[in-house]
Amino acid sequence: MKQGLIFLTVFFLLTACRHEPEPRFPVMHTYRHDYSRSIVFNKARYMAEQRLFDSLMRADTAHRYHHTGTGMHYYFLRRGDTSGPLPQPGDLVRLRYGLYYILGDTIYTPRELGERVYRVDKEEYFMGFREAVKHLHPGDKAVFLIPSYAGYGLLGDGDRIPGNTPLKMTLEIRDIKHEKQLKPNKNEN
């Protein structure tokens, strides 16, 4: 009986291992997302925001608006010294800014946000802010109309700004330290 049990065990072990294992191939799922509805929706939102900006600018006869070429519009509240260069990537800019809903309700006041030192294009701020800084000289103060895609986009800021919200921003440039001034000169000792 014991020999029969050993024989059966050996028999099953030998026959069970006879077949080559079949390799498992990855299952290929092809997923194609149709972006055409999203594109149409975003184009319609952009056009609606631009129509809103156009109506606000037509109604505001006290200011001369400038266009940035990326859908933003701005006017100056105060001009500073325009003889120097505009901020460039890497420059340190001391500034104050405030954010408002497009029709004027306050989101974040300049006092609440405080004075900031911003390294141009080296820090993570929303796209409209990064672009706006590059349009002003030291001493300039301006108001920017920012479309939602250049503001906080689809999700908002997670606090006071809902998604897909066009913004108004006041921005004042107090001082610029150009990157060349920040790097120590190797010839000086």
CYANA upper distance limits for C-alpha pairs under 8 A (distance plus 0.5 A):
  1 MET  CA      5 LEU  CA      6.82
  2 LYS  CA      6 ILE  CA      6.84
  3 GLN  CA      7 PHE  CA      6.54
  4 GLY  CA      8 LEU  CA      6.63
  5 LEU  CA      9 THR  CA      6.68
  6 ILE  CA     10 VAL  CA      6.69
  7 PHE  CA     11 PHE  CA      6.49
  8 LEU  CA     12 PHE  CA      6.60
  9 THR  CA     13 LEU  CA      6.67
 10 VAL  CA     14 LEU  CA      6.66
 11 PHE  CA     15 THR  CA      6.68
 12 PHE  CA     16 ALA  CA      6.29
 13 LEU  CA     17 CYS  CA      6.94
 14 LEU  CA     18 ARG  CA      7.00
 35 TYR  CA     39 ILE  CA      6.61
 36 SER  CA     40 VAL  CA      6.68
 37 ARG  CA     41 PHE  CA      6.61
 38 SER  CA     42 ASN  CA      6.61
 39 ILE  CA     43 LYS  CA      6.59
 40 VAL  CA     44 ALA  CA      6.67
 41 PHE  CA     45 ARG  CA      6.75
 42 ASN  CA     46 TYR  CA      6.60
 43 LYS  CA     47 MET  CA      6.67
 44 ALA  CA     48 ALA  CA      6.62
 45 ARG  CA     49 GLU  CA      6.68
 46 TYR  CA     50 GLN  CA      6.69
 46 TYR  CA    147 PRO  CA      7.86
 47 MET  CA     51 ARG  CA      6.66
 48 ALA  CA     52 LEU  CA      6.78
 49 GLU  CA     53 PHE  CA      6.69
 49 GLU  CA    147 PRO  CA      6.98
 49 GLU  CA    166 PRO  CA      7.66
 50 GLN  CA     54 ASP  CA      6.53
 50 GLN  CA     71 GLY  CA      7.90
 50 GLN  CA    147 PRO  CA      8.24
 51 ARG  CA     55 SER  CA      6.71
 52 LEU  CA     56 LEU  CA      6.75
 53 PHE  CA     57 MET  CA      6.59
 53 PHE  CA    145 LEU  CA      7.75
 54 ASP  CA     58 ARG  CA      6.61
 55 SER  CA     59 ALA  CA      6.67
 56 LEU  CA     60 ASP  CA      6.68
 57 MET  CA     61 THR  CA      7.88
 57 MET  CA     65 TYR  CA      7.72
 63 HIS  CA     75 TYR  CA      6.82
 63 HIS  CA     76 PHE  CA      8.21
 64 ARG  CA     75 TYR  CA      6.37
 64 ARG  CA     76 PHE  CA      8.35
 65 TYR  CA     73 HIS  CA      6.81
 65 TYR  CA     74 TYR  CA      5.80
 65 TYR  CA     75 TYR  CA      5.21
 66 HIS  CA     73 HIS  CA      6.07
 66 HIS  CA     74 TYR  CA      5.77
 66 HIS  CA     75 TYR  CA      6.61
 67 HIS  CA     71 GLY  CA      7.74
 67 HIS  CA     72 MET  CA      6.57
 67 HIS  CA     73 HIS  CA      5.09
 67 HIS  CA     74 TYR  CA      7.09
 68 THR  CA     72 MET  CA      6.00
 68 THR  CA     73 HIS  CA      6.65
 68 THR  CA     74 TYR  CA      8.48
 71 GLY  CA    146 ILE  CA      7.90
 71 GLY  CA    147 PRO  CA      7.17
 72 MET  CA    128 GLY  CA      8.10
 72 MET  CA    144 PHE  CA      7.37
 72 MET  CA    145 LEU  CA      6.13
 72 MET  CA    146 ILE  CA      5.65
 72 MET  CA    147 PRO  CA      7.05
 73 HIS  CA    144 PHE  CA      6.19
 73 HIS  CA    145 LEU  CA      5.66
 73 HIS  CA    146 ILE  CA      7.60
 74 TYR  CA    142 ALA  CA      7.12
 74 TYR  CA    143 VAL  CA      5.90
 74 TYR  CA    144 PHE  CA      4.75
 74 TYR  CA    145 LEU  CA      6.57
 75 TYR  CA    142 ALA  CA      6.04
 75 TYR  CA    143 VAL  CA      6.07
 75 TYR  CA    144 PHE  CA      7.34
 76 PHE  CA    140 ASP  CA      7.73
 76 PHE  CA    141 LYS  CA      6.44
 76 PHE  CA    142 ALA  CA      4.68
 76 PHE  CA    143 VAL  CA      6.94
 77 LEU  CA    140 ASP  CA      8.16
 77 LEU  CA    141 LYS  CA      5.89
 77 LEU  CA    142 ALA  CA      5.62
 77 LEU  CA    143 VAL  CA      7.60
 78 ARG  CA    139 GLY  CA      7.96
 78 ARG  CA    140 ASP  CA      5.93
 78 ARG  CA    141 LYS  CA      5.53
 78 ARG  CA    142 ALA  CA      7.34
 79 ARG  CA    139 GLY  CA      6.83
 79 ARG  CA    140 ASP  CA      5.05
 79 ARG  CA    141 LYS  CA      7.12
 80 GLY  CA    137 HIS  CA      6.93
 80 GLY  CA    138 PRO  CA      6.33
 80 GLY  CA    139 GLY  CA      4.44
 80 GLY  CA    140 ASP  CA      5.13
 80 GLY  CA    141 LYS  CA      8.47
 81 ASP  CA    137 HIS  CA      7.03
 81 ASP  CA    138 PRO  CA      6.76
 81 ASP  CA    139 GLY  CA      6.91
 81 ASP  CA    140 ASP  CA      8.19
 82 THR  CA    137 HIS  CA      6.37
 82 THR  CA    138 PRO  CA      8.20
 84 GLY  CA    137 HIS  CA      7.75
 85 PRO  CA    137 HIS  CA      7.76
 86 LEU  CA    134 LYS  CA      6.60
 86 LEU  CA    135 HIS  CA      7.19
 86 LEU  CA    136 LEU  CA      6.84
 86 LEU  CA    137 HIS  CA      6.01
 87 PRO  CA     91 ASP  CA      6.68
 87 PRO  CA     93 VAL  CA      7.98
 87 PRO  CA    120 VAL  CA      7.65
 87 PRO  CA    133 VAL  CA      7.58
 87 PRO  CA    134 LYS  CA      5.73
 87 PRO  CA    135 HIS  CA      8.26
 87 PRO  CA    136 LEU  CA      8.03
 87 PRO  CA    137 HIS  CA      7.81
 87 PRO  CA    176 ILE  CA      7.42
 87 PRO  CA    178 HIS  CA      7.80
 88 GLN  CA    120 VAL  CA      6.99
 88 GLN  CA    134 LYS  CA      7.34
 88 GLN  CA    178 HIS  CA      8.00
 89 PRO  CA    119 ARG  CA      7.94
 89 PRO  CA    120 VAL  CA      5.26
 89 PRO  CA    121 ASP  CA      5.82
 89 PRO  CA    122 LYS  CA      7.75
 90 GLY  CA    119 ARG  CA      6.09
 90 GLY  CA    120 VAL  CA      5.66
 90 GLY  CA    121 ASP  CA      7.15
 90 GLY  CA    122 LYS  CA      7.02
 90 GLY  CA    178 HIS  CA      7.99
 90 GLY  CA    179 GLU  CA      6.08
 91 ASP  CA    119 ARG  CA      6.04
 91 ASP  CA    120 VAL  CA      6.00
 91 ASP  CA    176 ILE  CA      7.32
 91 ASP  CA    177 LYS  CA      6.27
 91 ASP  CA    178 HIS  CA      5.03
 91 ASP  CA    179 GLU  CA      5.17
 92 LEU  CA    117 VAL  CA      6.96
 92 LEU  CA    118 TYR  CA      6.12
 92 LEU  CA    119 ARG  CA      5.03
 92 LEU  CA    120 VAL  CA      6.94
 92 LEU  CA    176 ILE  CA      6.27
 92 LEU  CA    177 LYS  CA      5.58
 92 LEU  CA    178 HIS  CA      6.91
 92 LEU  CA    179 GLU  CA      7.66
 93 VAL  CA    117 VAL  CA      6.00
 93 VAL  CA    118 TYR  CA      5.66
 93 VAL  CA    119 ARG  CA      6.79
 93 VAL  CA    120 VAL  CA      7.63
 93 VAL  CA    173 ILE  CA      7.53
 93 VAL  CA    174 ARG  CA      7.96
 93 VAL  CA    175 ASP  CA      6.27
 93 VAL  CA    176 ILE  CA      5.04
 93 VAL  CA    177 LYS  CA      6.89
 94 ARG  CA    115 GLU  CA      7.53
 94 ARG  CA    116 ARG  CA      6.20
 94 ARG  CA    117 VAL  CA      4.94
 94 ARG  CA    118 TYR  CA      6.92
 94 ARG  CA    173 ILE  CA      6.78
 94 ARG  CA    174 ARG  CA      5.90
 94 ARG  CA    175 ASP  CA      5.59
 94 ARG  CA    176 ILE  CA      6.89
 95 LEU  CA    115 GLU  CA      6.23
 95 LEU  CA    116 ARG  CA      5.91
 95 LEU  CA    117 VAL  CA      6.89
 95 LEU  CA    118 TYR  CA      8.10
 95 LEU  CA    171 LEU  CA      7.72
 95 LEU  CA    172 GLU  CA      6.04
 95 LEU  CA    173 ILE  CA      5.07
 95 LEU  CA    174 ARG  CA      5.71
 95 LEU  CA    175 ASP  CA      7.59
 96 ARG  CA    110 PRO  CA      6.42
 96 ARG  CA    113 LEU  CA      8.10
 96 ARG  CA    114 GLY  CA      6.90
 96 ARG  CA    115 GLU  CA      5.37
 96 ARG  CA    116 ARG  CA      6.68
 96 ARG  CA    171 LEU  CA      6.45
 96 ARG  CA    172 GLU  CA      5.79
 96 ARG  CA    173 ILE  CA      7.30
 96 ARG  CA    174 ARG  CA      8.16
 97 TYR  CA    109 THR  CA      7.97
 97 TYR  CA    110 PRO  CA      5.48
 97 TYR  CA    113 LEU  CA      7.69
 97 TYR  CA    114 GLY  CA      8.39
 97 TYR  CA    115 GLU  CA      8.35
 97 TYR  CA    169 MET  CA      7.33
 97 TYR  CA    170 THR  CA      5.80
 97 TYR  CA    171 LEU  CA      4.89
 97 TYR  CA    172 GLU  CA      6.73
 98 GLY  CA    107 ILE  CA      8.30
 98 GLY  CA    108 TYR  CA      6.00
 98 GLY  CA    109 THR  CA      5.16
 98 GLY  CA    110 PRO  CA      4.87
 98 GLY  CA    111 ARG  CA      8.49
 98 GLY  CA    113 LEU  CA      7.59
 98 GLY  CA    169 MET  CA      6.09
 98 GLY  CA    170 THR  CA      5.74
 98 GLY  CA    171 LEU  CA      7.31
 99 LEU  CA    106 THR  CA      7.12
 99 LEU  CA    107 ILE  CA      5.97
 99 LEU  CA    108 TYR  CA      5.56
 99 LEU  CA    109 THR  CA      6.93
 99 LEU  CA    110 PRO  CA      8.33
 99 LEU  CA    167 LEU  CA      7.37
 99 LEU  CA    168 LYS  CA      6.48
 99 LEU  CA    169 MET  CA      5.14
 99 LEU  CA    170 THR  CA      7.20
100 TYR  CA    104 GLY  CA      6.20
100 TYR  CA    105 ASP  CA      6.08
100 TYR  CA    106 THR  CA      4.99
100 TYR  CA    107 ILE  CA      5.42
100 TYR  CA    108 TYR  CA      7.26
100 TYR  CA    167 LEU  CA      6.41
100 TYR  CA    168 LYS  CA      5.52
100 TYR  CA    169 MET  CA      6.59
101 TYR  CA    105 ASP  CA      5.75
101 TYR  CA    106 THR  CA      6.88
101 TYR  CA    107 ILE  CA      7.17
101 TYR  CA    165 THR  CA      8.14
101 TYR  CA    166 PRO  CA      7.46
101 TYR  CA    167 LEU  CA      5.55
101 TYR  CA    168 LYS  CA      6.37
102 ILE  CA    145 LEU  CA      7.75
102 ILE  CA    166 PRO  CA      6.53
102 ILE  CA    167 LEU  CA      5.38
102 ILE  CA    168 LYS  CA      5.55
104 GLY  CA    168 LYS  CA      7.95
107 ILE  CA    160 ARG  CA      7.06
107 ILE  CA    161 ILE  CA      7.85
108 TYR  CA    112 GLU  CA      6.80
108 TYR  CA    113 LEU  CA      7.17
109 THR  CA    113 LEU  CA      6.81
110 PRO  CA    114 GLY  CA      6.24
110 PRO  CA    115 GLU  CA      8.18
111 ARG  CA    115 GLU  CA      8.42
118 TYR  CA    123 GLU  CA      7.62
119 ARG  CA    123 GLU  CA      6.75
120 VAL  CA    130 ARG  CA      7.56
120 VAL  CA    133 VAL  CA      8.26
121 ASP  CA    130 ARG  CA      7.01
125 TYR  CA    129 PHE  CA      6.92
125 TYR  CA    130 ARG  CA      6.93
126 PHE  CA    130 ARG  CA      7.01
126 PHE  CA    150 ALA  CA      7.25
126 PHE  CA    151 GLY  CA      6.24
126 PHE  CA    152 TYR  CA      6.86
127 MET  CA    131 GLU  CA      6.77
127 MET  CA    150 ALA  CA      5.52
127 MET  CA    151 GLY  CA      6.83
128 GLY  CA    132 ALA  CA      6.46
128 GLY  CA    146 ILE  CA      6.67
128 GLY  CA    150 ALA  CA      5.29
128 GLY  CA    151 GLY  CA      6.16
129 PHE  CA    133 VAL  CA      6.79
129 PHE  CA    151 GLY  CA      8.29
130 ARG  CA    134 LYS  CA      7.58
131 GLU  CA    135 HIS  CA      7.65
132 ALA  CA    136 LEU  CA      7.75
132 ALA  CA    144 PHE  CA      7.90
132 ALA  CA    171 LEU  CA      8.42
133 VAL  CA    171 LEU  CA      8.27
133 VAL  CA    173 ILE  CA      8.16
136 LEU  CA    140 ASP  CA      6.30
136 LEU  CA    141 LYS  CA      8.14
136 LEU  CA    142 ALA  CA      8.47
136 LEU  CA    173 ILE  CA      7.25
137 HIS  CA    173 ILE  CA      7.11
138 PRO  CA    173 ILE  CA      5.57
138 PRO  CA    174 ARG  CA      5.83
138 PRO  CA    175 ASP  CA      5.65
138 PRO  CA    176 ILE  CA      6.90
139 GLY  CA    172 GLU  CA      7.44
139 GLY  CA    173 ILE  CA      6.09
139 GLY  CA    174 ARG  CA      5.91
139 GLY  CA    175 ASP  CA      7.79
140 ASP  CA    172 GLU  CA      6.30
140 ASP  CA    173 ILE  CA      6.20
140 ASP  CA    174 ARG  CA      8.15
141 LYS  CA    170 THR  CA      7.67
141 LYS  CA    171 LEU  CA      6.09
141 LYS  CA    172 GLU  CA      4.66
141 LYS  CA    173 ILE  CA      7.01
142 ALA  CA    170 THR  CA      6.22
142 ALA  CA    171 LEU  CA      5.99
142 ALA  CA    172 GLU  CA      7.05
143 VAL  CA    168 LYS  CA      7.34
143 VAL  CA    169 MET  CA      6.06
143 VAL  CA    170 THR  CA      4.96
143 VAL  CA    171 LEU  CA      6.91
144 PHE  CA    168 LYS  CA      6.07
144 PHE  CA    169 MET  CA      5.58
144 PHE  CA    170 THR  CA      6.86
144 PHE  CA    171 LEU  CA      8.25
145 LEU  CA    166 PRO  CA      8.00
145 LEU  CA    167 LEU  CA      6.50
145 LEU  CA    168 LYS  CA      5.22
145 LEU  CA    169 MET  CA      7.15
146 ILE  CA    150 ALA  CA      6.71
146 ILE  CA    151 GLY  CA      6.70
146 ILE  CA    166 PRO  CA      6.16
146 ILE  CA    167 LEU  CA      5.54
146 ILE  CA    168 LYS  CA      6.53
146 ILE  CA    169 MET  CA      7.98
147 PRO  CA    151 GLY  CA      6.78
147 PRO  CA    165 THR  CA      7.91
147 PRO  CA    166 PRO  CA      5.02
147 PRO  CA    167 LEU  CA      7.01
148 SER  CA    152 TYR  CA      6.82
148 SER  CA    153 GLY  CA      5.76
148 SER  CA    154 LEU  CA      8.26
148 SER  CA    163 GLY  CA      8.30
148 SER  CA    164 ASN  CA      5.50
148 SER  CA    165 THR  CA      5.38
148 SER  CA    166 PRO  CA      4.72
148 SER  CA    167 LEU  CA      7.41
149 TYR  CA    153 GLY  CA      5.08
149 TYR  CA    154 LEU  CA      7.89
149 TYR  CA    164 ASN  CA      7.58
149 TYR  CA    166 PRO  CA      8.43
151 GLY  CA    165 THR  CA      7.95
151 GLY  CA    166 PRO  CA      7.25
151 GLY  CA    167 LEU  CA      7.26
152 TYR  CA    156 GLY  CA      5.16
152 TYR  CA    157 ASP  CA      6.48
152 TYR  CA    161 ILE  CA      8.04
152 TYR  CA    163 GLY  CA      7.25
152 TYR  CA    164 ASN  CA      7.78
152 TYR  CA    165 THR  CA      7.89
153 GLY  CA    163 GLY  CA      6.33
153 GLY  CA    164 ASN  CA      5.84
153 GLY  CA    165 THR  CA      7.77
154 LEU  CA    163 GLY  CA      5.05
154 LEU  CA    164 ASN  CA      5.55
155 LEU  CA    162 PRO  CA      7.26
155 LEU  CA    163 GLY  CA      4.86
155 LEU  CA    164 ASN  CA      7.69
156 GLY  CA    160 ARG  CA      8.46
156 GLY  CA    161 ILE  CA      5.63
156 GLY  CA    162 PRO  CA      5.09
156 GLY  CA    163 GLY  CA      4.46
156 GLY  CA    164 ASN  CA      7.36
156 GLY  CA    165 THR  CA      7.91
157 ASP  CA    161 ILE  CA      5.91
157 ASP  CA    162 PRO  CA      7.41
157 ASP  CA    163 GLY  CA      8.16
158 GLY  CA    162 PRO  CA      7.78
161 ILE  CA    165 THR  CA      7.53
177 LYS  CA    181 GLN  CA      6.91
177 LYS  CA    182 LEU  CA      7.49
178 HIS  CA    182 LEU  CA      7.15
179 GLU  CA    183 LYS  CA      7.03
